[in-house]
Amino acid sequence: MIELDAEQMAAAMGAEIAGRGPGGVPVRAEIDSRKIEGGELFFGLTGGASDGGEHAAGAIGSGAWGVVVEPARAVGLADSGAFVFSTVDPLLSLQKLALAWRRELGATVIGITGSVGKTSVKDITRAILPGRVHGSAENFNTEIGLPLTILEAGPETETLVLEMAMRGAGQVAELAWIAEPDIGVITNVGPVHVELLGSIEAVAAAKAELIAGLKDGGGLVAPTEAGFLEPHLVGVPGLIRFGEGGDVRLLESEQVPGGTRARIQTLQGEQDFEFPFSEPHNLLNAQAAIAAGVAAGFTPAELASRTGGIAFSRFRNEHIDLGDRGLIINDCYNANPVSMRAALEYLARVERPEKLAILGQMAELGPDEVRYHEEIGDLARELGIEMIGVGELARAYRPELNAEDPAAAAKLVSERLGPDLAVLVKGSRAAGLERVAELITAPEGSAA
């Protein structure tokens, strides 16, 4: 519930109150009129082919507490019985309201960005922090999703864990302006979004916008092997490094039933952790999350006591055990050379004698995209993993089999299923590979 009254919200948003409702405060912010259940503040966002303002009346009819729309639409809704806020830029008003609520909460804000692993680090951090924690849901990490996440936080929230996406220069700076993070986490910098920014150096500079956006006295968490990010870390106060040789680092680990037992060095000494996962890359993500927790003032023992609650967002290394039909590792949320390498290396260690990777394209890699795909294909062959490529660009993996689309890939996999088989499904979202797992796991005869 957003505990600001109408006047406070109007002032925060830079909006005028064009129509008044019965009073009270909204339960949350919403941009999709189809999700109005009663009591929401609906933002009629404009842009692209859609105009959310067209659905403001429908939102009011469904029980919205109020709407935020452009002036021309506000006039016709003034007598609707709901609060109507008039503003020239509903998106900017959404962001400004989120900033105001963030300040009203007074919660510790942890902002997480990076080329790879930011969602997993967010998931782990959110789980292991004590107290009342609110965090980004799945892909709520953009200039729209992040403010919605903040506005979902209840007044009792003590810590906000916010994922910050980056698709161009200035976006992380914009998100940091909205969130005013106390602690920043940069997981890494890799060849992701090179097509948009031109070089890995430019990607590093865009991620480093988070540093400038930290509140005065804020702390930063960064990897020991920072690569192109390193020049941006010189002279940063309160820097905590994670990974081999860092302030938070793995001392030893062993696989145990259902996960990994690890001893981790922190700024406050050594601590034993037991994690409900076995992937080495998530063990590194956990070190970043622990560093963030320590920076937020929690003890390693407090963090270790909460690892049982770790759960990852959908399509992130989901293990689907099909019994005598094999194991599906559904990691199709996104892909780039760094995450693809980690996923293949993990597949190679899975205790099944047969390994198959369903690989879609890795998007936005710029002019070297074919080379990156070829290198991943070479790695798969070195690891003894058979490949099915999905789509035209995936042919650059030089896979054993090619499939025109996810449905064709699912058919090829279904013909191979058996108790000895482990299947990795991975590609950028543009490849649509979530359909592969849906078709493979659907009850027989139910898939269209």
Secondary structure, DSSP 8 states (H G I E B T S, - for coil): -----HHHHHHHHT-EEEE--SSS--S-EES-GGG--SS-EEE--EETTEEGGGGHHHHHHTT-SEEEE-HHHHHHHTTSSSEEEE-S-HHHHHHHHHHHHHHHHT-EEEEEE-SSSHHHHHHHHHHHS-SSEEE--TT--STTHHHHHHHHS-TT--EEEEE---SSTTHHHHHHHHH--SEEEE----SSSHHHHSSHHHHHHHHTHHHHTS-TT-EEEEESS-GGGGGGGTT-TTEEEESTTSSBEEEEEEEETTEEEEEEEETTEEEEEEES---HHHHHHHHHHHHHHHHTT--HHHHHTTGGG----TTSSEEEE-GGG-EEEE--S---HHHHHHHHHHHHHSS-SEEEEEE----S-GGGHHHHHHHHHHHHHHTT-EEEEESSGGGGG--SEEESSHHHHHHHHHTT--TTEEEEEE--GGG-THHHHHHHHS-TTT--
